[in-house]
Amino acid sequence: MSAPGPAMPLAHLLTLDGVPRATLESLLDRAQSFAEGGDRRDCLAGTAVCTLFFEPSTRTRLSFQLAAQRLGADVLSFDASTSSTSKGETAIDTLHTIEAMGVRGFIVRHKLDGAVAELAARAGADTRVVNAGDGRSAHPTQGLLDMLTLRQAKGADFSRLKVLMVGDVKHSRVARSDLQALRALGVGELRVCGPSSLLPVDDGTLAGCRVLDDLDAALEGVDAVMMLRLQRERMDDGLVDSLDDYHRDYGLTAIRLRRAAPDAVVMHPGPINRGVEITDEVADGPQSLILRQVANGVAVRMAVLEALLG
């Protein structure tokens, strides 16, 4: 577990891997102030920000747009399906074209691992890039908003917590960012549960985790359950026998949830495959923080944009 160290300024936010605990906590503190109603509409006045999305998105795109607007930025929305990329323009040429219009901040989602880091490396010296999700690699602002949600529910001392992550870790950029953040913030115990076909092997993702394949056993006494979406668009056929079988073995039901601590909370990054990863009764129940995660996304993204561009 990482000990607190000095915060560091960010040129870009591409991953949470290696970001010091003090920097994470500083961003979370600032996000909490925004969540409580803080506003800085003068912060990015006159600054242009572009949501450069090469993959579909609802929560991330809209919350980044709202976050930028609440900081006073001029916001451009890029949709690859209606852009010159459909005519063969490269992502790097697209970035440079929009930079030439005076845009300083880019919020980028891409289907390929490492694509956002490559754009950041080719960007101008005054340009700031935020990774809004690339391939299976990273989704740092989702990791931050999940940490903010957990901290609001359980307090800032993560060393007391047992946290369980369930499902498709192998294909999930959210899982990687969440696990990196939880380790950096000193979580007491990390458990991971899922079928072996959906767990990464030998890439360091599960370092420090207790890995189980029995969900009932994994749930015993945990303080938080982080469910993951089956990333069917990123997986090969045959990794899951059937959705019914997956739900039987790894779906979170109200009965199963009773094995967790009485005040355990349930999280999910969305979109939810209801009746597969989680039942309606749990997703919409009193222990669910799913909509709070969505709300916190705006506050966290305000904190990130302020730190990079303010």
Secondary structure, DSSP 4 states (H G I P E B T S, - for coil): -PPP------S-B--STT--HHHHHHHHHHHHHHHTT---TTTTTT-EEEEEESS--SHHHHHHHHHHHHTT-EEEEEEGGGSGGGGT--HHHHHHHHHTTTEEEEEEEESSTTHHHHHHHHS-TT-EEEEEEETTTB-HHHHHHHHHHHHHHH-S-GGG-EEEEES--TT-HHHHHHHHHHHHTT-SEEEEE--GGGS--SSSTTTTEEEES-HHHHHTT-SEEEE----TTTS-TTSSS-HHHHHHHH-B-HHHHTTS-TT-EEE--S---BTTTB-HHHHTSTTB-HHHHHHHHHHHHHHHHHHHH-
